[in-house]
Amino acid sequence: MSEGTYTPARVWKWDSESGGRWASINRPISGATSQSELPVGKHPLQLYSLATPNGVKVTVMLEELLALGFEGAEYDAHLIRIGDGDQFSSGFVNANPNSKIPALMDHSTETPTRVFESGAILMYLAEKFNTLLPTEPSARAECLSWLFWQMGSAPYLGGGFGHFYSYAPVKIEYAIDRFTMETKRQLDVLDKQLANNQFICGDDYTIADIAIWPWYGQVVLNTVYEAAEFLQAHEYKHLNRWANEIKERPAVKRGRIVNKTFGEPSEQLHERHDASDFDNKTQDKVDS
């Protein structure tokens, strides 16, 4: 059907074949479709994820905690293949009833604690280890404001711009224009904030940076959606400075490849169960 001729039906009906590349991961109901328990590794922190921007937030956070010397942040990162429907297993639904990655289970508590939603996981870990989140009330409020800004903005960037520009089976001019406008406004918000700040909240690296970089940093670096030229991302010089600086952090270099199953093989670590896995990436063993 050509653009501009569609009239919504009086009652919407689900077309399971719609949605393009990611059609199989979306449905209008919740709950498990298969019975399967989640694997549990040797560490208290068990992560179930994929290296999408939301997943990268958490693996970067865990690697940053380990870099700071917090041994209790050791973790197992189990691969959830969303294209195969792993997120609809009974085990995963128990960890996250919303069936979205990432999900974290903390087995260090008397009863294992489940944490879902990437922003909630970052905040949980920051409070658990008392780091990367300011304690002074005004600074804490600023940091949490930017964290929640990212959580509220991501649907426009990923679900809106990213979907219609990169993944939708039909290119709809109105949808692309609408979400491009909002995405560029958000890029401008960040560029202005970073004009006078080294990091998002000032001089200190926080969970706000960890939350925002996998989305907006990778957009301007052209590693998600391949849309940097379309968005004229080079115009946001302060955002680009920040994005490149974050990219060079050793913990970010490690975290961004955990649970990654696409791109160059040298930049994929399907699962992470020990720090030595980064030096011994043997995907045939992981997949067997």
C-alpha positions in Angstrom: 0.0 0.0 0.0 1.5 3.3 -1.0 2.2 6.1 1.5 -0.7 8.3 2.3 -3.5 5.9 1.4 -3.6 3.8 4.6 -6.8 4.2 6.7 -6.6 2.4 10.1 -9.2 -0.3 10.6 -11.9 0.2 13.3 -10.3 -2.7 15.3 -6.6 -3.5 14.9 -5.6 -7.1 14.2 -2.1 -8.5 14.6 -0.4 -9.4 11.4 2.4 -11.7 12.5 4.3 -11.3 9.3 4.7 -7.5 9.6 7.7 -5.7 11.2 10.5 -6.4 8.7 13.8 -7.8 9.9 12.7 -8.0 13.6 9.2 -9.2 13.1 9.7 -12.4 15.1 10.6 -10.6 18.3 7.5 -8.5 18.5 4.0 -9.6 19.5 1.0 -8.0 21.3 1.0 -10.5 24.2 3.4 -11.2 27.0 4.5 -14.4 28.8 6.5 -17.4 28.0 6.1 -19.4 24.8 8.6 -22.2 25.7 9.8 -23.9 28.9 13.5 -23.5 29.5 15.5 -22.6 32.6 18.2 -20.0 32.4 21.8 -21.2 32.9 23.6 -20.1 36.1 27.4 -19.6 36.1 29.9 -19.4 39.0 29.6 -15.7 39.9 26.9 -14.0 42.0 26.0 -11.7 39.1 24.3 -13.4 36.2 23.6 -11.4 33.1 21.3 -12.5 30.3 21.8 -10.2 27.3 22.8 -9.3 23.7 25.1 -6.6 22.6 22.4 -4.1 21.5 22.9 -0.6 22.9 20.8 -1.5 26.0 22.8 -4.7 26.6 26.1 -2.8 26.1 25.2 -0.4 28.9 25.3 -3.2 31.4 28.4 -5.0 30.2 30.3 -1.7 30.1 29.1 -1.0 33.7 30.3 -4.3 34.9 33.7 -4.0 33.2 34.1 -0.5 34.7 33.3 -1.8 38.2 35.9 -4.5 37.7 38.4 -1.9 36.5 37.8 0.0 39.7 38.8 -3.0 41.7 35.3 -4.3 42.8 35.9 -8.1 42.8 32.2 -8.6 43.6 31.3 -7.3 40.2 32.6 -10.5 38.5 29.9 -11.8 36.3 28.7 -14.4 33.8 27.2 -13.0 30.6 24.9 -15.5 28.9 23.8 -14.9 25.3 20.2 -14.3 24.6 19.5 -14.7 20.9 16.4 -12.5 20.5 16.0 -13.5 16.8 15.6 -17.1 18.0 13.1 -16.1 20.7 15.2 -16.9 23.8 13.6 -14.0 25.6 10.3 -15.8 25.5 11.5 -18.8 27.5 10.0 -19.4 30.9 13.3 -18.8 32.6 13.9 -15.4 30.9 10.3 -14.3 31.5 10.8 -15.0 35.2 13.9 -12.7 35.1 12.1 -10.1 33.1 8.3 -10.3 32.5 8.7 -7.8 29.7 10.8 -10.2 27.7 13.5 -7.6 26.7 17.2 -7.8 27.2 19.1 -7.2 29.4 18.1 -9.0 32.6 20.3 -9.4 35.7 20.0 -11.9 38.5 22.0 -11.2 41.7 22.6 -14.4 43.6 24.6 -12.6 46.4 21.3 -11.8 48.2 19.4 -14.2 50.4 16.8 -14.7 47.7 18.2 -14.0 44.2 17.3 -10.4 43.2 16.1 -9.9 39.7 16.7 -6.5 38.0 15.4 -5.6 34.6 15.4 -2.5 32.4 18.9 -1.3 31.7 18.7 1.9 33.6 17.5 0.1 36.7 20.4 -2.3 36.4 22.9 0.6 36.2 21.4 2.3 39.2 21.2 -1.0 41.1 24.9 -1.8 40.5 26.0 1.8 41.2 24.2 1.7 44.6 25.4 -1.8 45.3 29.1 -0.8 44.9 28.6 2.8 45.9 30.3 4.3 42.8 29.7 6.0 39.5 26.6 7.7 41.0 27.1 10.9 43.0 25.9 10.9 46.6 25.7 14.7 47.0 21.9 15.4 46.5 22.2 18.0 43.6 24.8 16.0 41.7 22.9 12.8 42.2 19.7 14.5 40.9 21.6 15.7 37.8 23.0 12.3 37.1 19.6 10.5 37.5 18.0 13.2 35.4 20.3 12.3 32.5 19.9 8.6 33.1 16.1 8.9 32.9 16.5 11.3 29.9 18.2 8.5 28.0 15.7 5.9 29.0 12.8 8.2 27.9 14.6 9.2 24.7 15.7 5.8 23.5 12.3 4.8 22.0 12.5 7.8 19.7 16.1 7.0 18.6 15.9 3.2 18.5 12.3 2.3 18.1 11.6 5.4 16.0 14.5 6.6 13.9 16.5 3.4 13.9 13.5 1.3 13.0 12.1 3.4 10.2 15.5 4.4 8.8 17.3 1.0 9.0 14.9 -1.9 9.6 11.4 -1.1 8.3 10.4 -3.1 5.2 8.8 0.0 3.7 10.5 3.4 3.8 7.9 6.0 4.9 9.0 9.5 4.4 6.8 11.0 7.1 8.0 8.6 9.7 11.7 9.1 8.8 11.4 12.8 8.8 9.5 12.9 12.1 12.0 10.7 13.9 15.1 12.3 12.3 14.0 15.7 13.5 13.6 14.4 17.0 16.9 12.5 16.9 18.8 15.6 15.7 17.2 17.6 18.5 18.4 15.1 21.0 21.9 15.1 19.5 21.9 18.9 19.9 20.8 18.6 23.5 23.8 16.5 24.2 26.2 18.6 22.2 25.2 21.7 24.1 25.5 19.9 27.4 29.0 18.6 26.5 30.2 22.0 25.3 31.2 23.0 28.8 31.5 19.5 30.4 34.0 16.7 29.9 31.4 14.2 30.7 27.6 14.3 30.7 27.3 15.5 34.3 30.5 17.5 34.6 34.1 16.4 35.4 33.2 12.9 36.6 32.3 9.8 34.6 29.0 8.4 35.8 26.3 6.0 34.9 24.8 8.8 32.8 27.7 8.4 30.4 27.5 4.6 30.5 23.8 4.8 29.6 24.0 7.4 26.9 27.2 6.3 25.0 25.9 3.0 23.6 23.1 4.8 21.9 24.1 8.4 21.0 27.9 7.8 21.1 27.6 4.9 18.7 25.2 6.8 16.4 27.7 9.6 15.8 30.5 7.1 15.5 28.4 5.3 12.8 28.5 2.0 14.6 24.7 1.7 14.9 22.2 2.3 12.0 25.0 3.5 9.7 23.3 6.9 9.7 26.0 9.3 10.7 26.1 10.9 7.3 22.4 11.1 7.0 22.2 12.8 10.4 25.2 15.0 9.6 26.6 13.8 12.9 30.0 15.6 12.3 28.2 18.8 13.1 28.0 17.9 16.8 31.7 18.5 17.7 31.4 18.3 21.4 29.3 15.1 21.3 31.9 13.6 18.9 34.8 14.5 21.2 33.0 12.8 24.1 32.0 9.8 22.0 35.6 9.2 20.9 36.9 9.7 24.4 34.5 7.1 25.9 35.3 4.7 23.1 38.9 4.5 24.2 38.2 3.5 27.7 39.5 -0.1 28.3 36.3 -1.2 30.1 34.2 0.1 27.2 36.4 -1.7 24.7 35.7 -4.9 26.6 32.1 -4.3 27.5 31.0 -3.5 23.9 32.0 -6.9 22.6 30.4 -9.1 25.3 27.4 -11.0 23.9 28.1 -9.6 20.5 27.3 -11.9 17.6 27.7 -9.6 14.6 30.4 -7.6 12.9 34.1 -8.6 12.8 34.8 -12.0 14.5 37.7 -10.3 16.4 35.1 -8.0 18.1 32.7 -10.8 19.2 32.7 -12.5 22.6 29.4 -14.4 22.6 29.6 -15.2 26.3 31.8 -14.0 29.1 32.4 -16.1 32.2 35.9 -15.0 33.2 38.2 -12.1 32.4 40.5 -14.4 30.5 37.7 -14.9 27.9 38.7 -11.6 26.3 42.1 -13.1 25.5 40.8 -16.5 24.5 37.8 -15.8 22.3 36.8 -19.3 21.1 33.4 -18.9 19.6 33.2 -22.5 18.5 33.3 -23.6 22.2 30.7 -21.0 23.1 28.4 -22.1 20.4 28.8 -25.9 20.9 
